[in-house]
Amino acid sequence: MSGNSFQYNRGNCLNNFIEQSFPFGLEFFLSKKNHIFILSTTRNPIGMKHYTLFSIALLFAFQIFAQQTINPTPAKDRLDGIARRNKLQEKSYFNNLNFRNVGPTIMSGRAVDVDVNPDDPTEFYVAYASGGLWHTVNNGQSFDPIFDKEDVITIGDIAVDWKSRMIWVGTGEVNSSRSSYSGTGIYTSSDSGKSWINKGLQETHHIGRICLHPTKAGTAWVAALGHLYSPNKERGVFKTTDAGNTWKQVLAIDENTGAVDLCIDPSNPDIVYAAMWHRERRAWNLVESGSTSGIYKSMDAGENWNLMTKEGSGFPVGEGVGRIGLAVYPKNPQIVYAVLDNQAKRIEDEKVDTSVLVVKQLKDISKENFMSLNDSKLEKFLRHNGFPEKYTAEIVKDLIRKDSVKPASVLDYLNDANNSLFDTPIIGSEIYRSEDGGKSWKKTHDSILKNLFYTYGYYFGRISVSPFDDKKSCLWPSLIMSTDGGKTLNPLMATIHMAITMQFG
């Protein structure tokens, strides 16, 4: 089969058209919704009877394909596979072969968490999304990897009990990218990382936060986001009182809504806040918000919960509520900050650039209006959006004039995740502040926070507040600081690939 039709090479091919050309005069396109477009070509034409029979067979085949279900691999099967691999590795001829690192010097990808010794800030741990856990005792002049020999290397969050020096690692990056790999639950170490014990929660896959009780050793809460590509029950907030030997799921919404962030009142650890997030990722689509997203609060150490972001609270509700990050101000825990990835549609108030053709102009466009588009603008639009060179403005218009394709096919071709990142007019990132423990919320800023998340809110979404000044907060992915309670934001440095918890001094 040759491939000389609408080729599309932007990385995530399943988000876009799958195209094949057949030598006997047919071309077809499969959209992400399993819609099939069949075009007749002049090359080696075939009879209408064969064309019809082939079309029916093709539609039937794809209908069967679309109905196939692939179940997620259970945690037990994954762990059994790791055990088999470890046995093979023990017998490997290459066990005694030492490798030398020749670069690159910058590795490990996204930094997801930092935990600093409160009595000696030159000692801290750094966790990476796909690069393990690192420890320094000299303020970062050198690091030792302490998680490399475990069966998983992707991390969502860490927590350290500095009194007992017990380390907790929540595996599975919580950022919901295509490259966010699943973990195998909670690991703990009581000997500074020399050895580790898996403490369960293997089916949670992605862990957003671990909060340790400040006075009760062994008591912890875990925010589990759950499977990335499939629904599952093992998501929400989990609690242990025996250092992870047993767990209780204390907050659960549904099989697509998990906990992405968690924080406690440091003066009263019975008060716990949880950010719940509805998100569904598939190979062809990402649903990154939903009406079940919201902020919950417990007054009894997580045994019972109340939704704080109801209608009338001042915090957005509905299908547009996406990822939420939380922070409690330690000096006055009634003050709570939340950063929201608001997926609700934004009312456009900007002047439209009439010199260029943009995607939204093609939405619901009629054949007549498409044919009246300026050829020069259409040509620039096709080249800018990566259409194959053979599809010029003249050829595309000719296809539409002959009803070979519909105007909507052009939009379908572009309707992929990458395109939506920049062409979807959503509200985007917003900061909210509560001064009554989450009962009511106020947005801290009047202007739209442009170029902060774009629509990457599903990827980052963390906020931190200074323990000394409630007006000072920090946002990610860029280091953006506010010193006036979120009214204005100022970048501290260029955009960096991290989503860590800020250590304010």
SEGUVEX-298416 format. One line per 10 residues: for each residue x, y, z of C-alpha. Coordinates in pm, 1 decimal. Layout:
N
X,Y,Z | ...
This chain:
505
0.0,0.0,0.0 | 129.1,341.3,-84.8 | 70.3,652.2,121.6 | 23.2,945.6,-107.2 | -293.4,1098.0,34.1 | -345.1,1315.2,344.9 | -23.1,1215.6,523.0 | -4.9,1327.4,883.8 | 313.6,1296.9,1087.8 | 269.6,1493.5,1408.1
362.4,1214.4,1643.5 | 27.2,1101.3,1780.6 | -107.3,935.0,1467.2 | -411.3,788.8,1643.7 | -534.7,1140.5,1716.1 | -549.8,1211.6,1346.9 | -658.8,1060.1,1018.7 | -531.0,716.2,925.2 | -493.7,721.8,552.6 | -415.0,456.8,295.3
-424.0,463.7,-85.1 | -522.0,156.8,-281.7 | -379.7,87.4,-627.7 | -718.4,2.0,-773.2 | -858.6,351.7,-756.2 | -992.3,403.7,-403.2 | -872.1,624.5,-122.2 | -1016.3,616.0,227.3 | -974.2,809.3,549.5 | -1054.4,693.7,901.9
-1123.8,972.6,1148.0 | -1079.7,945.1,1524.9 | -1454.7,886.7,1551.6 | -1431.8,590.1,1313.1 | -1600.2,785.9,1035.5 | -1482.7,661.3,698.1 | -1446.4,879.1,391.6 | -1404.9,695.7,58.9 | -1294.0,882.8,-250.2 | -1291.2,754.6,-606.8
-984.3,839.9,-811.6 | -924.8,838.9,-1184.8 | -632.0,598.5,-1151.5 | -741.0,244.9,-1243.6 | -1112.9,306.5,-1197.5 | -1335.5,17.4,-1094.2 | -1698.3,-57.3,-1150.9 | -1973.0,76.9,-926.1 | -2071.9,-275.4,-821.5 | -1723.4,-354.8,-695.2
-1698.3,-8.4,-541.8 | -2018.5,-66.7,-344.3 | -1923.0,-416.5,-231.1 | -1581.6,-299.1,-122.0 | -1728.5,-3.7,66.2 | -1968.9,-229.3,258.9 | -1689.9,-473.6,342.5 | -1466.2,-191.1,455.0 | -1730.9,-36.8,678.6 | -1807.9,-376.4,829.0
-1441.3,-445.7,900.9 | -1391.1,-115.9,1078.0 | -1712.7,-161.7,1274.6 | -1573.6,-488.5,1412.8 | -1238.8,-320.4,1481.4 | -1403.5,-33.0,1668.9 | -1596.9,-271.2,1894.7 | -1291.2,-461.4,2012.9 | -1209.3,-402.6,2379.9 | -859.1,-424.6,2521.6
-862.7,-454.3,2899.0 | -589.1,-294.2,3109.8 | -320.1,-523.7,3240.4 | -386.0,-605.2,3608.6 | -120.3,-502.4,3859.0 | -60.3,-868.1,3951.0 | 27.5,-953.8,3590.9 | 260.6,-655.4,3570.2 | 438.5,-750.3,3893.6 | 459.1,-1117.0,3787.3
620.2,-1005.6,3462.6 | 873.5,-797.3,3655.0 | 953.0,-1097.6,3873.9 | 1015.5,-1314.8,3565.9 | 1238.5,-1047.9,3418.5 | 1437.9,-1025.4,3743.6 | 1497.2,-1402.0,3740.7 | 1623.9,-1382.0,3383.0 | 1842.6,-1088.3,3476.8 | 2005.0,-1290.5,3758.3
2120.7,-1545.3,3500.2 | 2228.8,-1287.4,3243.9 | 2581.5,-1308.2,3102.2 | 2598.7,-930.0,3119.2 | 2555.5,-899.5,3497.9 | 2923.0,-825.4,3553.7 | 2949.1,-580.3,3266.9 | 2981.4,-224.8,3394.6 | 2846.8,60.8,3184.2 | 2999.7,406.4,3174.8
2776.9,709.0,3124.8 | 2884.8,908.3,2819.4 | 2597.7,1158.5,2824.3 | 2386.2,1354.7,2792.3 | 2461.9,1536.0,3115.9 | 2104.8,1660.1,3166.4 | 1876.3,1366.2,3231.6 | 1568.4,1245.8,3418.9 | 1304.6,1469.7,3261.1 | 1047.9,1651.3,3472.4
1119.9,1721.2,3840.1 | 796.2,1649.0,4029.4 | 884.5,1702.1,4395.0 | 1151.9,1822.6,4636.1 | 1160.0,1741.8,5006.7 | 1405.6,1942.6,5221.3 | 1540.3,1865.1,5566.5 | 1391.2,2140.0,5787.2 | 1691.5,2128.1,6020.6 | 1953.1,2123.1,5745.3
1840.3,2268.5,5411.2 | 2157.9,2146.4,5239.8 | 2007.4,1797.1,5252.3 | 1713.9,1719.7,5028.6 | 1556.9,1466.1,4796.5 | 1452.3,1532.6,4436.6 | 1198.8,1310.1,4258.3 | 1161.6,1289.9,3882.0 | 867.1,1192.8,3665.7 | 1071.9,932.5,3482.0
1415.3,950.1,3642.6 | 1387.7,805.9,3989.7 | 1479.8,959.5,4326.6 | 1798.6,1149.0,4410.2 | 1955.9,1251.8,4742.0 | 2204.1,1528.7,4823.6 | 2371.2,1628.6,5148.8 | 2578.0,1914.9,5008.3 | 2314.2,2152.8,4875.4 | 2299.7,1989.6,4534.2
2669.8,1986.4,4449.9 | 2639.7,1611.3,4405.6 | 2350.1,1363.6,4404.5 | 2315.5,992.1,4466.7 | 2040.5,789.8,4296.3 | 1859.8,579.3,4556.0 | 1566.9,430.0,4364.2 | 1736.8,285.2,4056.9 | 1717.8,-80.7,4159.1 | 1342.7,-86.5,4213.7
1090.2,-226.7,3967.8 | 958.7,116.0,3867.4 | 1126.3,448.0,3801.2 | 836.3,687.1,3738.4 | 734.6,897.3,4039.6 | 436.0,1120.7,4116.6 | 521.5,1245.8,4466.2 | 742.5,1181.5,4769.1 | 718.2,1255.2,5140.6 | 983.2,1229.9,5412.1
929.9,1191.2,5786.1 | 1246.3,1370.9,5891.0 | 1211.0,1261.9,6254.0 | 1228.5,891.8,6169.5 | 1387.9,949.0,5825.4 | 1128.7,722.0,5667.1 | 1086.8,797.0,5294.7 | 757.9,747.3,5112.5 | 749.0,728.6,4732.4 | 426.5,742.6,4533.7
499.9,594.3,4192.4 | 341.3,689.9,3862.4 | 368.0,1042.7,3728.2 | 46.1,1235.3,3789.5 | 78.2,1459.2,3483.2 | -151.8,1308.2,3222.5 | 66.3,1325.0,2915.5 | 110.4,1049.2,2658.7 | 453.1,994.8,2817.0 | 322.5,971.2,3175.6
396.7,613.2,3269.4 | 215.5,416.7,3536.7 | 363.9,317.7,3869.3 | 319.6,22.3,4100.6 | 192.5,187.6,4416.9 | 360.3,313.5,4734.2 | 716.2,232.4,4837.2 | 878.5,309.8,5174.2 | 1233.8,302.2,5304.3 | 1346.0,319.8,5667.0
1721.5,314.8,5592.5 | 1764.4,630.3,5379.8 | 1691.3,455.0,5054.0 | 1922.6,155.0,5084.6 | 1624.5,-81.8,5066.0 | 1259.2,-42.5,4975.2 | 929.4,-216.8,5049.8 | 624.6,-202.0,4824.0 | 333.3,-102.2,5045.7 | 46.1,-167.7,4807.4
-192.8,50.8,4604.2 | -49.0,-104.7,4287.4 | -368.1,-42.6,4086.2 | -366.9,333.2,4150.9 | -103.7,374.9,3872.8 | -59.3,752.6,3924.0 | -13.3,920.0,4263.2 | -43.5,1296.4,4295.9 | 36.4,1360.7,4660.5 | 139.5,1195.2,4987.4
61.9,1381.8,5311.0 | 212.2,1257.7,5637.3 | 51.8,1320.1,5975.3 | 285.8,1562.9,6157.1 | 265.7,1386.1,6495.4 | 131.9,1033.2,6433.3 | 405.3,829.4,6270.7 | 271.2,583.1,6016.5 | -44.1,781.4,5939.4 | -61.9,913.1,5584.5
-306.7,1016.2,5315.5 | -251.4,950.3,4944.9 | -410.2,1124.4,4646.9 | -443.8,860.1,4374.3 | -542.9,966.9,4024.6 | -591.5,614.7,3890.4 | -538.6,461.1,3548.4 | -457.6,700.5,3266.4 | -605.3,509.0,2972.0 | -888.0,317.2,3136.9
-1147.1,356.7,3413.7 | -1082.5,185.3,3747.7 | -1206.4,189.6,4104.6 | -867.5,227.7,4273.5 | -859.5,606.5,4260.4 | -942.1,881.8,4508.2 | -803.2,936.8,4859.0 | -651.1,649.4,5056.4 | -547.9,651.3,5421.3 | -318.7,430.9,5630.2
-252.9,432.6,6004.7 | 7.3,153.8,6008.5 | 276.1,283.1,5770.7 | 111.2,140.4,5461.1 | 54.1,-215.6,5574.9 | -318.9,-162.2,5524.1 | -512.1,102.6,5334.9 | -864.6,239.3,5343.7 | -1021.2,422.5,5052.0 | -1178.7,719.5,5229.3
-1289.0,927.8,4928.5 | -1412.9,789.1,4596.5 | -1630.9,953.2,4332.4 | -1642.3,730.7,4025.2 | -1416.5,526.7,3796.6 | -1297.5,832.2,3598.6 | -1252.8,1082.2,3881.9 | -940.2,1058.5,4096.4 | -753.0,1267.6,4350.0 | -478.6,1481.1,4199.0
-376.7,1692.8,4498.4 | -405.7,1685.9,4875.1 | -309.4,1912.2,5164.1 | -363.6,1921.6,5538.8 | -403.6,2196.4,5796.0 | -63.0,2187.0,5972.4 | -214.5,2317.2,6296.1 | -497.0,2061.5,6288.7 | -419.6,1756.9,6071.7 | -775.6,1633.5,6112.4
-860.3,1894.3,5846.4 | -773.8,1759.3,5503.4 | -841.7,1909.2,5158.1 | -854.6,1700.5,4840.8 | -869.0,1807.0,4476.1 | -1071.6,1561.6,4268.8 | -1027.1,1558.4,3893.4 | -1236.1,1397.9,3619.3 | -1013.3,1304.0,3328.2 | -1029.6,1037.3,3059.6
-743.5,977.9,2822.2 | -761.9,756.1,2517.2 | -524.5,713.7,2227.5 | -750.4,935.1,2018.4 | -887.1,1182.1,2272.9 | -841.0,1352.2,2608.7 | -1130.0,1458.6,2831.3 | -957.0,1680.1,3085.4 | -1249.1,1816.6,3287.0 | -1591.0,1724.2,3419.2
-1868.1,1806.0,3663.9 | -1730.0,1562.0,3922.3 | -1411.2,1766.5,3958.6 | -1396.3,1979.7,4271.4 | -1245.5,2049.7,4612.4 | -1345.2,1833.6,4908.0 | -1280.4,1888.9,5278.4 | -1268.5,1652.3,5572.9 | -1288.9,1759.0,5937.7 | -1220.2,1412.8,6084.5
-887.4,1307.8,5932.0 | -1042.7,1185.1,5609.7 | -1322.7,964.8,5737.5 | -1598.3,1190.2,5597.6 | -1589.3,1450.7,5323.3 | -1792.5,1748.1,5201.4 | -1779.5,1911.5,4859.2 | -1676.0,2273.9,4912.2 | -1696.3,2397.0,4552.8 | -2071.6,2392.1,4508.1
-2287.8,2629.2,4309.0 | -2269.7,2968.4,4480.8 | -1930.8,2909.1,4645.9 | -1754.4,3139.1,4400.8 | -1555.2,2852.4,4252.6 | -1643.4,2729.8,3900.4 | -1863.5,2422.5,3871.0 | -1974.8,2207.2,3578.7 | -1817.1,2027.7,3287.3 | -1534.2,2278.7,3247.8
-1368.2,2211.9,3584.8 | -1029.2,2056.8,3516.5 | -719.1,1988.1,3720.0 | -690.1,2166.5,4055.6 | -382.5,2236.7,4268.7 | -410.5,2326.8,4638.3 | -206.8,2509.3,4902.5 | -286.9,2599.4,5266.9 | -124.1,2901.7,5432.7 | 37.3,2760.3,5750.7
12.1,3073.0,5968.1 | -360.4,3106.8,5901.5 | -497.0,2776.8,5766.2 | -830.1,2939.4,5688.6 | -653.1,3081.4,5383.1 | -648.9,2826.5,5100.7 | -525.7,2881.3,4745.8 | -639.2,2682.9,4442.1 | -511.8,2694.9,4085.7 | -765.7,2570.1,3832.0
-732.9,2456.9,3473.4 | -1069.8,2593.8,3361.1 | -1179.6,2418.6,3043.3 | -1497.5,2624.4,3009.4 | -1522.3,2817.1,2684.5 | -1394.7,3171.7,2693.5 | -1593.2,3456.2,2543.2 | -1371.8,3605.2,2277.9 | -1318.0,3974.8,2332.7 | -1017.4,4025.5,2110.4
-1010.3,4174.6,1762.9 | -1004.9,3911.0,1491.2 | -715.1,3921.6,1246.3 | -893.4,3925.0,911.0 | -568.6,3890.4,714.9 | -542.1,3517.5,788.9 | -773.4,3217.6,790.0 | -809.2,3047.3,1129.2 | -952.3,2710.2,1231.0 | -1265.1,2842.7,1398.9
-1374.8,3004.2,1071.7 | -1411.7,2655.7,923.7 | -1642.9,2528.8,1194.7 | -1984.6,2456.8,1042.3 | -1883.2,2633.4,721.8 | -2110.4,2566.5,424.8 | -1994.0,2453.0,83.1 | -2083.8,2789.8,-67.5 | -1891.3,2984.3,195.5 | -1591.5,2754.4,163.6
-1582.2,2808.0,-211.6 | -1582.7,3182.8,-153.4 | -1272.3,3173.2,68.8 | -979.2,3376.3,-52.6 | -741.0,3142.3,-237.6 | -430.6,3308.3,-98.4 | -553.5,3282.3,262.1 | -659.4,2921.2,210.7 | -323.4,2832.6,59.8 | -138.4,2984.7,357.2
-373.3,2801.7,592.4 | -305.8,2464.0,426.1 | 70.5,2509.0,433.8 | 76.4,2639.3,791.3 | -125.7,2342.5,915.7 | 87.5,2077.4,751.5 | -135.5,1957.3,467.7 | 54.3,1758.5,202.1 | 198.5,1979.7,-69.3 | -24.1,1827.1,-339.3
-334.3,1962.3,-164.0 | -326.8,2319.4,-284.5 | -612.1,2563.7,-234.5 | -720.6,2499.2,-593.8 | -727.6,2119.9,-553.4 | -906.8,2126.7,-218.3 | -1172.6,2357.7,-356.5 | -1211.2,2132.1,-658.4 | -1265.1,1828.7,-431.4 | -1530.6,2016.0,-238.9
-1691.6,2151.9,-554.5 | -1733.1,1793.3,-681.9 | -1859.8,1677.5,-339.7 | -1567.6,1436.1,-316.6 | -1513.4,1565.0,36.1 | -1711.7,1787.8,267.3 | -1580.2,2115.1,409.8 | -1597.6,1950.4,753.3 | -1333.6,1697.7,639.6 | -1074.3,1974.2,640.2
-1159.0,2055.8,1001.2 | -1164.1,1686.2,1096.7 | -815.4,1652.4,958.6 | -698.1,1923.9,1195.6 | -899.5,1812.3,1495.6 | -616.3,1659.9,1693.3 | -481.2,1713.2,2043.4 | -186.8,1930.0,1934.5 | -409.4,2164.0,1737.2 | -653.5,2195.5,2024.7
-377.7,2309.2,2258.9 | -367.0,2647.5,2094.7 | -687.0,2692.0,1895.9 | -943.2,2612.3,2165.7 | -1075.7,2932.4,2325.8 | -1092.3,2808.7,2685.2 | -1056.8,3019.0,2998.8 | -742.4,2831.6,3103.1 | -552.4,2885.9,3427.2 | -719.2,3071.3,3713.2
-623.6,3132.3,4076.7 | -881.2,3127.9,4356.3 | -842.5,3216.1,4724.3 | -1056.6,3123.4,5021.4 | -1031.6,3297.2,5357.9 | -1287.9,3082.3,5540.7 | -1148.2,2732.9,5500.0 | -1297.8,2668.6,5157.2 | -1656.7,2777.3,5221.7 | -1632.2,3062.8,4972.2
-1386.3,3149.2,4697.4 | -1279.8,3459.4,4506.8 | -1076.2,3477.9,4190.3 | -760.9,3672.4,4268.7 | -715.7,3837.0,3929.0 | -929.5,4019.5,3675.2 | -730.5,3953.7,3359.1 | -693.2,3627.2,3168.5 | -369.1,3445.9,3254.4 | -251.3,3402.2,2899.1
44.6,3185.7,2799.4 | 64.2,3016.4,3138.7 | -97.5,2676.7,3086.3 | -218.5,2716.7,2728.4 | -426.8,2401.7,2762.0 | -148.5,2213.5,2934.5 | -330.6,2240.9,3267.0 | -370.4,1863.1,3269.1 | 8.7,1849.2,3271.9 | 102.8,2087.0,3548.8
-139.8,2256.1,3787.5 | 55.6,2315.1,4109.5 | 50.3,2615.0,4341.1 | 251.9,2687.9,4655.2 | 218.8,2957.7,4920.7 | 490.4,3101.6,5141.3 | 473.4,2988.9,5507.4 | 551.6,3346.6,5613.0 | 351.3,3566.6,5375.0 | 1.6,3476.1,5254.0
33.4,3720.7,4964.8 | 329.2,3536.3,4815.7 | 250.1,3238.3,4596.4 | 415.1,3052.7,4311.5 | 281.6,2874.2,4002.1 | 412.8,2617.4,3755.5 | 524.0,2521.5,3484.3 | 705.6,2853.5,3468.2 | 835.2,2992.7,3792.8 | 576.7,3266.7,3823.0
553.4,3458.6,4148.2 | 278.8,3671.6,4293.2 | 343.6,3900.4,4589.3 | -3.8,4053.5,4607.5 | -224.1,3754.1,4668.3 | -250.2,3651.9,4304.6 | -365.0,3985.7,4160.3 | -56.2,4014.0,3943.6 | 199.6,3754.0,3836.5 | 562.8,3801.2,3742.2
793.2,3540.6,3586.2 | 1107.1,3457.9,3782.2 | 1282.4,3273.1,3498.1 | 1223.7,3123.2,3156.3 | 986.7,2830.1,3116.0 | 1127.9,2511.4,3263.6 | 1006.0,2153.5,3256.5 | 912.5,2097.1,3619.9 | 619.6,2079.4,3853.1 | 767.2,2078.9,4201.7
658.5,2200.0,4541.9 | 813.7,2539.1,4612.5 | 1032.9,2566.5,4921.8 | 992.5,2926.2,5031.5 | 1247.8,3090.3,5254.3
